[in-house]
């Protein structure tokens, strides 16, 4: 089976998400499956269709900020138009973690491409709880086949009150219950991430005490979109997460899934990351 060509797009990220170590970790994970060849680019402006032609899927780990309340540095109209065309003609794109934050700086078409997104100017927030249970919403999808119905994720960001674009075709694969009790802590909301609390009551925050999607798919033209809003360093040690992630990349690229969970039997139990 031929390897799929992945272009991992990164660069400017909010301070807590910066660092080449996680970029390399993502590349190591994907390439360890034997299914992908991964190239990395940290400057993605003025991109042409010819530049993207060799790739099967884009992997976007980029939010264009150094601080959550900053204005984003977009890729620019030329690159964004090239991406829309790339996906619409039948290829794939993956959005990773903080790349789902698209405030008013980004165009509506970018939000439609994501399918679901967060925007600080529309009231989206980060739950202050770092550890949470992720629940599988569709256990029959090729990406989630064999994934546990409920599993713990630790030291990660839970971005809540996801906004679904009205023209998107979002299919939710995994969600987290956004319990209001998680917000009853000193110091919420933090200064760097303002949150409106209607009437001063946490129960009045939109979307609280409801499930919020954290992993989903979207279709865009003839192409496929896979999105995960979770993805801190520790998530990459969770077998359910890394399995869904590499499957999501494969699905975005081809529309099919062949990858299995890492095999930890026999001598494989001694393997460290990337486990495959």
Secondary structure as the mmCIF struct_conf table of DSSP 4:
data_model
#
loop_
_struct_conf.conf_type_id
_struct_conf.id
_struct_conf.beg_label_comp_id
_struct_conf.beg_label_asym_id
_struct_conf.beg_label_seq_id
_struct_conf.end_label_comp_id
_struct_conf.end_label_asym_id
_struct_conf.end_label_seq_id
HELX_LH_PP_P HELX_LH_PP_P1 UNK A 2 UNK A 3
STRN STRN1 UNK A 4 UNK A 9
HELX_RH_3T_P HELX_RH_3T_P1 UNK A 15 UNK A 17
HELX_RH_AL_P HELX_RH_AL_P1 UNK A 20 UNK A 32
TURN_TY1_P TURN_TY1_P1 UNK A 33 UNK A 34
BEND BEND1 UNK A 35 UNK A 35
STRN STRN2 UNK A 36 UNK A 41
BEND BEND2 UNK A 42 UNK A 42
BEND BEND3 UNK A 45 UNK A 46
HELX_RH_AL_P HELX_RH_AL_P2 UNK A 49 UNK A 52
TURN_TY1_P TURN_TY1_P2 UNK A 53 UNK A 54
BEND BEND4 UNK A 56 UNK A 56
STRN STRN3 UNK A 57 UNK A 60
BEND BEND5 UNK A 64 UNK A 64
BEND BEND6 UNK A 66 UNK A 67
TURN_TY1_P TURN_TY1_P3 UNK A 68 UNK A 69
BEND BEND7 UNK A 70 UNK A 70
HELX_LH_PP_P HELX_LH_PP_P2 UNK A 71 UNK A 72
HELX_RH_AL_P HELX_RH_AL_P3 UNK A 77 UNK A 88
TURN_TY1_P TURN_TY1_P4 UNK A 89 UNK A 90
STRN STRN4 UNK A 92 UNK A 96
HELX_RH_3T_P HELX_RH_3T_P2 UNK A 97 UNK A 100
STRN STRN5 UNK A 101 UNK A 101
TURN_TY1_P TURN_TY1_P5 UNK A 104 UNK A 105
BEND BEND8 UNK A 106 UNK A 106
HELX_RH_AL_P HELX_RH_AL_P4 UNK A 108 UNK A 114
BEND BEND9 UNK A 115 UNK A 115
STRN STRN6 UNK A 116 UNK A 117
STRN STRN7 UNK A 118 UNK A 118
HELX_RH_3T_P HELX_RH_3T_P3 UNK A 120 UNK A 122
TURN_TY1_P TURN_TY1_P6 UNK A 123 UNK A 123
STRN STRN8 UNK A 125 UNK A 127
BEND BEND10 UNK A 128 UNK A 128
BEND BEND11 UNK A 130 UNK A 130
STRN STRN9 UNK A 132 UNK A 136
BEND BEND12 UNK A 137 UNK A 137
TURN_TY1_P TURN_TY1_P7 UNK A 139 UNK A 140
BEND BEND13 UNK A 141 UNK A 141
TURN_TY1_P TURN_TY1_P8 UNK A 142 UNK A 146
BEND BEND14 UNK A 149 UNK A 149
STRN STRN10 UNK A 150 UNK A 153
BEND BEND15 UNK A 155 UNK A 155
STRN STRN11 UNK A 158 UNK A 160
BEND BEND16 UNK A 161 UNK A 161
HELX_LH_PP_P HELX_LH_PP_P3 UNK A 162 UNK A 162
STRN STRN12 UNK A 163 UNK A 164
HELX_LH_PP_P HELX_LH_PP_P4 UNK A 165 UNK A 165
TURN_TY1_P TURN_TY1_P9 UNK A 166 UNK A 167
STRN STRN13 UNK A 171 UNK A 178
HELX_RH_3T_P HELX_RH_3T_P4 UNK A 180 UNK A 183
BEND BEND17 UNK A 185 UNK A 185
TURN_TY1_P TURN_TY1_P10 UNK A 186 UNK A 187
HELX_LH_PP_P HELX_LH_PP_P5 UNK A 188 UNK A 188
BEND BEND18 UNK A 189 UNK A 189
HELX_LH_PP_P HELX_LH_PP_P6 UNK A 190 UNK A 190
TURN_TY1_P TURN_TY1_P11 UNK A 191 UNK A 192
BEND BEND19 UNK A 193 UNK A 193
HELX_RH_3T_P HELX_RH_3T_P5 UNK A 198 UNK A 200
HELX_RH_3T_P HELX_RH_3T_P6 UNK A 202 UNK A 204
BEND BEND20 UNK A 205 UNK A 205
TURN_TY1_P TURN_TY1_P12 UNK A 206 UNK A 209
STRN STRN14 UNK A 210 UNK A 220
TURN_TY1_P TURN_TY1_P13 UNK A 221 UNK A 222
STRN STRN15 UNK A 223 UNK A 228
BEND BEND21 UNK A 229 UNK A 229
HELX_RH_3T_P HELX_RH_3T_P7 UNK A 233 UNK A 237
HELX_RH_AL_P HELX_RH_AL_P5 UNK A 239 UNK A 254
BEND BEND22 UNK A 255 UNK A 255
BEND BEND23 UNK A 265 UNK A 265
HELX_RH_3T_P HELX_RH_3T_P8 UNK A 266 UNK A 270
TURN_TY1_P TURN_TY1_P14 UNK A 273 UNK A 274
#
